Amino acid sequence: MEEDAERNERAYFNRITSLNQISSLVAFLPPLVAIFIGIALIDYLILLAFQIVILFLLSSYKYKVEKRFRRIEAKYSSYVLRETFSYAIISIGIPIAIFLIDLFYSLSPTVRVITINVLFVFGLFILLSNLPAARIIRISKPLEDEYLKDQSSKLSSKLGTENLAIYVINLDKFKIANAAQIGARKFSVFVSSYLLKNLTPEENVAVIAHEFAHARKRHVLKTVIVVWIITAIAGNMMLFPIDTGLFPVISFALPLLGFAIIAVSGFYLIPAIQRFFETQADLLATEIYDGEKLISALEKINRLNMTPRDLSSHWNLDHPATAERVRRIREHARKS
């Protein structure tokens, strides 16, 4: 029975991950190639319509996979439209970004540098604001469970932090068991209703302890700063004033190097940093609450979301494999 469950988890994960990767390629590559070779606007609109059809078909197949393996209860229309739009917006956004970059290149080098850095500062302000959390708060409800609220208050006291606001977001139809700490300065914790229903009260407290640990370590703030620095440096390199005539080889290579920095950071550096932060949060959570309850919660979340327990590192995800997290938690407990 357990072997069958593991086989299903791996089959589900491989199919969903492969479909996500194909969808990303469909969203990214055609517009980039079309812009590179230069096609007329009407031809690009036809290509965009073709892309959306393919993304719609991929999303439909993903829905069938979700239905078969996880038996989600979300409506076909809401699932497919949400998935299709999340990828189609990339295809729409890429040519707009390229158009804006062309506008930058039409400006003088000095105005270009000033403009892009003003935009970067404005972007940092948005990231540090509470706007990302505000949108999710609107579709969530404050946590009402008195036991969890009481335990959360005790966790805050142990960490020496203010009592964080906890919200419950209804993801029952999508059967998503998850929790997240959002906000770089003003911290909020969001827990899915599906997670609350499928974990014991003590396991839910352990999950909340993990999210509080993220807030105590200011992981979101650190991630925002790292992403902003990388984007600002690479962005300036990509928009380097190549028309100055100074050092033509360097001027040509800098935009390419900037693009490479963005790609390597997005696919490797940032996920590695996030995995490190997850480990930090796990270990700190075990210091303020029962580590075995956290392990039990992680194992259940793993099964609920059908993620292989010993997931290979080659997927380069933003969370370590559950088996690795369990090992580190128990090692930390033995040393404490």
Buried (B, 14 or more C-beta within 10 A) or exposed (E): EEEEEBEBBBBBBEBBBEBBEBBEEBBBEBBEEBBEEEEEEEEBEEBBEEBBEBBBEBBBBBBEBBBEBBEBEBEEEEBBEEBBBEBBEBBBEBBEEBEEBEEBEEBEBEEBBEBBBEBBEEBBEEBBBBEBBEEBBEEBEEBEBEEBBEBBEBBBEEBEBEEBBBBBBEBBEBBBBBBBBBBBEBBBBBBBBBBBEBBEEBBBBBBBBBBBBBBBBBBBBEBBBBBBEBBBBBBBBBBBBBEEEEEEEEBEBBBEBBEEBBEEBEEEBBBEBBBEBBBBBBBBBBBBBBBBBBBBBBBBBBBBBBBBBEBEEEEEBEBBBBBBBBEBBBEBBEEE
